[in-house]
Amino acid sequence: MTNTATNVNHLPGYTQGAQVIRVNKVRQQIDAINGIVYSQIKSVQQVRQLDMSLLVPRTTTLKPAIVYFPGGGFLSAAHTKFIEMRMALAEAGFVVAAVEYRVVADQYPALIEDAKSAVRYLREHAAEYGIDPARIGVLGDSAGGYVAQMTGVTNGQRKFDKGRFLDKSSDVQAVATVYGISNLLNIGEGFPENLRKVHDSTSVPEALLVNGPAFMDFPGANITSDPVKALNASPMGQLNGKKPPFLIMHGTTDNIVSPLQSKQLYEALVAGGNRAEYVVLEGAGHGDIYWFQPAIISKVVNWFKHTLGEPIPDPALSGGDDSTEGRL
């Protein structure tokens, strides 16, 4: 932005004493689209609608997309969260979807089916939002990190594809997980005994997710009652074969999800010949202010740009310049 004091008398609306400034156009507009119903789950009792919100750069380029899954301990999925990260990704040229998914009392694999459904929805509507369907990544924090991980490590497993747009792939090309859960069997590994023992209960979220409720006539079971079942429901139990690139981030003072979760995931991915990057954030806890700092947000944005690539001209839309006059 520059001030100018010459040749301004001819400007429409100018009067003596007015400030005249000139600016360079260095950013595009971003459209926010809320209340998109991406999935409907029908049961005898009800029809459940799952919502998605979008941030769409108003450009005529073909854009990679990021699907964000919010954390909430498997008990909530408030997809209005992490706006700092989502807006930074949108300003970098990504279409960003924030997705609601089913939580406890719904059991695994409902939330993974929802994640896959969201990816298919974006591919079905790619032309509408200017998305490159060949470049879709996922991002999640905490329990949302688990959802993002599971979405990536189960690429090609059609058993998780339920609902609409089944002719579209639910595979993703990049996974970023922030203090995410990678093994439901040992979320508290390395913690003091009093914190570890919390996870022995039949009523902790991971036990409810895998084994169902412990209430009245429903006995439930703790997460270690069936280790094979719990591991199969975990990213660490789905690491056979080639996986998409991973960015894994965890704080050293996290006392909710053990940092060993991310360490073990990274080591297993690398041992399997997969591309993975691991960032340990010194002093950071679980979802605290460290994770909203520009350096961390830039790290995630730049990793996605490097992994998925920049927006590219869309021959179906572009008439020359990349105009702010978009499709919406």
C-alpha positions as CSV (number, residue, x, y, z in Angstrom):
1,M,0.0,0.0,0.0
2,T,1.3,3.4,-0.9
3,N,0.2,6.9,-0.3
4,T,0.1,9.4,-3.2
5,A,-0.3,13.1,-3.3
6,T,0.1,13.8,-7.0
7,N,-2.4,13.9,-9.9
8,V,-5.4,13.1,-7.6
9,N,-7.7,16.1,-8.2
10,H,-9.3,14.3,-11.2
11,L,-10.2,11.2,-9.2
12,P,-14.0,10.6,-8.8
13,G,-15.0,11.4,-5.2
14,Y,-11.8,13.2,-4.3
15,T,-11.9,16.3,-2.2
16,Q,-9.3,18.4,-0.5
17,G,-8.0,16.6,2.6
18,A,-8.9,13.1,1.5
19,Q,-6.3,10.4,1.7
20,V,-5.6,8.6,-1.6
21,I,-3.9,5.2,-1.5
22,R,-3.0,2.6,-4.0
23,V,-2.7,-1.1,-3.3
24,N,-1.3,-4.1,-5.1
25,K,-3.7,-7.0,-5.6
26,V,-1.8,-9.8,-3.8
27,R,-4.7,-12.0,-2.5
28,Q,-7.9,-13.5,-3.8
29,Q,-11.3,-13.6,-2.2
30,I,-12.4,-16.7,-0.4
31,D,-16.0,-17.8,-0.3
32,A,-17.4,-19.6,2.8
33,I,-20.1,-22.1,2.1
34,N,-21.8,-23.6,5.2
35,G,-24.5,-26.1,5.8
36,I,-23.6,-28.5,3.0
37,V,-25.2,-31.9,3.7
38,Y,-22.6,-34.4,2.4
39,S,-24.1,-37.6,3.8
40,Q,-27.4,-38.9,5.1
41,I,-27.5,-42.0,7.3
42,K,-30.8,-43.7,7.5
43,S,-31.9,-45.9,10.3
44,V,-35.2,-47.2,11.6
45,Q,-35.3,-44.4,14.2
46,Q,-34.1,-41.4,12.2
47,V,-32.3,-39.9,9.2
48,R,-29.0,-38.4,10.3
49,Q,-27.6,-35.6,8.2
50,L,-23.8,-34.8,8.3
51,D,-22.6,-31.3,7.5
52,M,-19.6,-29.9,5.7
53,S,-18.4,-26.3,5.4
54,L,-16.1,-25.1,2.6
55,L,-13.6,-22.4,2.1
56,V,-13.2,-21.9,-1.6
57,P,-10.7,-19.5,-3.1
58,R,-12.4,-17.4,-5.8
59,T,-10.1,-18.3,-8.7
60,T,-10.3,-20.0,-12.0
61,T,-7.5,-22.4,-11.2
62,L,-7.9,-26.2,-10.5
63,K,-7.2,-26.4,-6.8
64,P,-6.1,-29.3,-4.5
65,A,-8.4,-29.9,-1.6
66,I,-7.9,-30.5,2.1
67,V,-10.5,-32.3,4.3
68,Y,-10.2,-31.3,7.9
69,F,-11.5,-33.6,10.7
70,P,-11.9,-31.9,14.1
71,G,-10.8,-33.5,17.4
72,G,-13.2,-34.0,20.2
73,G,-12.2,-37.2,22.0
74,F,-14.6,-39.3,19.8
75,L,-17.4,-37.5,21.7
76,S,-17.9,-34.5,19.5
77,A,-16.9,-33.3,16.0
78,A,-17.3,-29.5,16.0
79,H,-16.2,-28.7,12.5
80,T,-16.1,-25.0,13.1
81,K,-12.7,-25.4,14.9
82,F,-9.1,-24.7,13.7
83,I,-10.2,-21.7,11.6
84,E,-6.7,-20.3,11.7
85,M,-5.3,-23.4,9.9
86,R,-8.2,-23.7,7.6
87,M,-8.1,-20.1,6.5
88,A,-4.3,-20.2,5.9
89,L,-4.7,-23.2,3.7
90,A,-7.5,-21.5,1.7
91,E,-5.3,-18.4,1.3
92,A,-2.6,-20.7,0.0
93,G,-5.0,-21.8,-2.8
94,F,-6.6,-25.0,-1.3
95,V,-10.3,-25.7,-1.2
96,V,-10.8,-26.6,2.5
97,A,-13.6,-28.8,3.7
98,A,-14.4,-29.0,7.4
99,V,-16.4,-32.1,8.2
100,E,-18.7,-33.4,10.9
101,Y,-18.6,-37.1,11.5
102,R,-20.4,-39.6,13.7
103,V,-19.1,-40.0,17.3
104,V,-19.8,-42.2,20.3
105,A,-22.3,-43.8,20.8
106,D,-21.9,-44.7,17.1
107,Q,-19.2,-47.4,16.9
108,Y,-16.3,-48.0,14.6
109,P,-16.2,-47.9,11.6
110,A,-19.0,-45.3,11.3
111,L,-16.6,-42.3,11.5
112,I,-14.3,-43.8,8.9
113,E,-17.2,-44.4,6.6
114,D,-18.2,-40.7,7.1
115,A,-14.6,-39.6,6.2
116,K,-14.6,-41.6,3.1
117,S,-18.0,-40.3,2.2
118,A,-16.8,-36.7,2.5
119,V,-13.9,-37.4,0.1
120,R,-16.2,-38.9,-2.4
121,Y,-18.6,-36.0,-2.1
122,L,-15.7,-33.6,-3.0
123,R,-14.8,-35.7,-6.0
124,E,-18.4,-35.8,-7.2
125,H,-18.7,-32.0,-6.9
126,A,-15.1,-31.2,-8.0
127,A,-16.1,-29.2,-11.1
128,E,-18.5,-27.1,-9.0
129,Y,-15.8,-26.0,-6.6
130,G,-12.8,-26.0,-8.9
131,I,-11.2,-29.0,-7.2
132,D,-8.6,-31.2,-8.8
133,P,-10.0,-34.6,-7.9
134,A,-6.6,-36.2,-8.2
135,R,-5.2,-34.1,-5.4
136,I,-7.1,-34.5,-2.1
137,G,-5.4,-34.5,1.3
138,V,-6.7,-34.9,4.8
139,L,-5.9,-33.1,8.1
140,G,-7.0,-33.8,11.6
141,D,-6.1,-33.1,15.2
142,S,-6.4,-35.5,18.2
143,A,-9.3,-37.9,17.5
144,G,-9.6,-36.1,14.1
145,G,-6.0,-37.0,13.5
146,Y,-7.1,-40.6,14.0
147,V,-9.8,-40.2,11.4
148,A,-7.3,-38.6,9.0
149,Q,-4.8,-41.4,9.5
150,M,-7.4,-44.1,9.1
151,T,-8.7,-42.4,5.9
152,G,-5.2,-42.6,4.4
153,V,-4.0,-46.0,5.6
154,T,-7.2,-47.6,4.3
155,N,-6.8,-46.3,0.8
156,G,-8.3,-48.9,-1.6
157,Q,-10.3,-50.7,1.0
158,R,-13.8,-50.5,-0.4
159,K,-15.5,-52.0,2.6
160,F,-15.5,-48.5,4.2
161,D,-17.3,-47.0,1.2
162,K,-21.0,-46.6,2.2
163,G,-23.7,-44.3,1.0
164,R,-23.6,-42.1,-2.1
165,F,-21.2,-41.5,-5.0
166,L,-19.8,-45.0,-4.8
167,D,-18.4,-44.6,-8.4
168,K,-15.9,-42.1,-6.9
169,S,-12.7,-43.0,-5.2
170,S,-12.3,-42.3,-1.5
171,D,-8.5,-42.5,-1.7
172,V,-6.4,-39.5,-0.5
173,Q,-3.0,-38.3,-1.6
174,A,-1.6,-36.8,1.6
175,V,-2.3,-37.1,5.4
176,A,-1.4,-34.5,8.1
177,T,-2.0,-35.6,11.7
178,V,-1.6,-33.3,14.7
179,Y,-1.3,-34.9,18.1
180,G,-3.4,-37.7,16.6
181,I,-4.2,-41.2,17.9
182,S,-2.5,-44.0,16.0
183,N,-3.1,-47.0,18.3
184,L,-6.3,-47.3,20.4
185,L,-4.6,-49.9,22.6
186,N,-2.1,-47.7,24.2
187,I,-3.2,-44.0,24.1
188,G,-1.6,-43.4,27.5
189,E,1.6,-45.3,27.0
190,G,4.5,-43.7,28.8
191,F,2.2,-41.7,31.1
192,P,2.2,-42.0,35.0
193,E,0.2,-45.0,36.2
194,N,-2.8,-42.9,37.3
195,L,-3.2,-41.6,33.7
196,R,-2.5,-45.0,32.1
197,K,-5.1,-46.7,34.3
198,V,-7.9,-44.3,33.0
199,H,-7.7,-46.2,29.7
200,D,-8.6,-49.5,31.5
201,S,-12.2,-48.4,31.9
202,T,-15.0,-49.8,29.9
203,S,-16.4,-46.2,29.6
204,V,-13.5,-44.3,28.1
205,P,-14.2,-43.1,24.5
206,E,-11.9,-45.6,22.7
207,A,-13.6,-48.5,24.5
208,L,-17.0,-47.2,23.6
209,L,-15.9,-46.6,20.0
210,V,-14.7,-50.2,19.5
211,N,-16.8,-52.2,21.9
212,G,-20.0,-50.3,22.4
213,P,-21.6,-48.9,25.5
214,A,-21.1,-50.1,29.1
215,F,-24.6,-49.3,30.4
216,M,-27.4,-51.3,32.0
217,D,-27.9,-54.5,29.9
218,F,-24.9,-53.7,27.7
219,P,-21.8,-55.0,29.4
220,G,-19.2,-53.2,27.2
221,A,-15.6,-54.1,27.4
222,N,-12.3,-52.3,27.9
223,I,-10.1,-51.6,24.9
224,T,-7.7,-54.4,25.7
225,S,-10.3,-57.1,26.0
226,D,-9.9,-57.9,22.3
227,P,-6.5,-56.6,21.2
228,V,-6.9,-57.9,17.6
229,K,-10.2,-56.0,17.2
230,A,-8.7,-52.8,18.7
231,L,-5.6,-53.0,16.6
232,N,-7.6,-53.5,13.4
233,A,-9.5,-50.4,14.2
234,S,-6.3,-48.4,14.6
235,P,-4.0,-46.9,12.0
236,M,-1.1,-49.0,13.4
237,G,-3.0,-52.1,12.4
238,Q,-3.5,-51.0,8.8
239,L,0.1,-50.3,7.7
240,N,0.6,-53.2,5.3
241,G,1.3,-52.0,1.7
242,K,2.0,-48.6,0.3
243,K,0.6,-45.5,2.1
244,P,0.3,-41.9,1.1
245,P,2.8,-39.3,2.4
246,F,2.3,-38.4,6.0
247,L,3.1,-35.3,8.1
248,I,3.0,-36.3,11.8
249,M,3.2,-33.6,14.6
250,H,3.1,-34.0,18.3
251,G,4.0,-31.9,21.4
252,T,6.4,-33.1,24.0
253,T,4.2,-32.2,27.0
254,D,1.0,-33.8,25.7
255,N,-0.7,-35.6,28.6
256,I,-3.9,-36.6,26.7
257,V,-2.5,-38.5,23.8
258,S,1.0,-40.0,24.4
259,P,3.7,-38.6,22.1
260,L,4.8,-42.2,21.7
261,Q,1.7,-42.6,19.4
262,S,3.2,-40.4,16.8
263,K,6.7,-41.7,17.3
264,Q,5.6,-45.3,16.7
265,L,3.5,-44.3,13.7
266,Y,6.4,-42.5,12.1
267,E,8.8,-45.4,12.7
268,A,6.4,-47.9,11.3
269,L,5.7,-45.9,8.1
270,V,9.4,-45.3,7.5
271,A,10.2,-49.0,8.1
272,G,7.5,-49.9,5.5
273,G,9.3,-47.7,2.9
274,N,6.7,-44.9,3.0
275,R,7.3,-41.2,2.9
276,A,6.8,-39.6,6.3
277,E,7.9,-36.4,8.1
278,Y,7.8,-36.1,11.8
279,V,7.8,-32.9,13.8
280,V,8.2,-32.8,17.6
281,L,7.1,-29.5,19.1
282,E,9.0,-28.9,22.2
283,G,6.9,-27.7,25.2
284,A,3.6,-28.1,23.4
285,G,0.7,-29.8,25.1
286,H,-2.6,-31.2,23.6
287,G,-4.4,-28.5,21.6
288,D,-2.8,-25.6,23.4
289,I,-1.7,-22.2,22.0
290,Y,1.5,-23.6,20.5
291,W,-0.5,-25.2,17.7
292,F,-2.0,-21.9,16.5
293,Q,1.3,-20.1,16.0
294,P,2.3,-18.9,12.5
295,A,5.4,-21.2,12.4
296,I,3.3,-24.3,12.9
297,I,0.5,-23.3,10.5
298,S,3.1,-22.4,7.9
299,K,4.7,-25.8,8.3
300,V,1.5,-27.6,7.6
301,V,0.6,-25.3,4.7
302,N,4.0,-25.6,3.1
303,W,4.0,-29.4,3.5
304,F,0.7,-29.7,1.7
305,K,1.9,-27.4,-1.1
306,H,5.0,-29.5,-1.5
307,T,3.1,-32.8,-1.4
308,L,-0.1,-31.9,-3.4
309,G,1.3,-29.1,-5.5
310,E,0.0,-25.6,-6.3
311,P,-3.2,-24.7,-8.0
312,I,-3.0,-25.0,-11.8
313,P,-4.8,-23.4,-14.7
314,D,-8.2,-25.1,-15.4
315,P,-8.7,-25.2,-19.2
316,A,-12.4,-25.5,-18.6
317,L,-12.6,-22.2,-16.8
318,S,-9.6,-20.0,-17.6
319,G,-10.0,-17.4,-20.2
320,G,-6.6,-16.0,-19.6
321,D,-5.8,-14.3,-16.3
322,D,-6.6,-15.9,-13.0
323,S,-9.5,-13.6,-12.2
324,T,-11.2,-13.1,-8.9
325,E,-14.4,-13.5,-10.8
326,G,-15.0,-17.2,-9.8
327,R,-17.7,-19.7,-10.1
328,L,-19.6,-18.9,-6.9
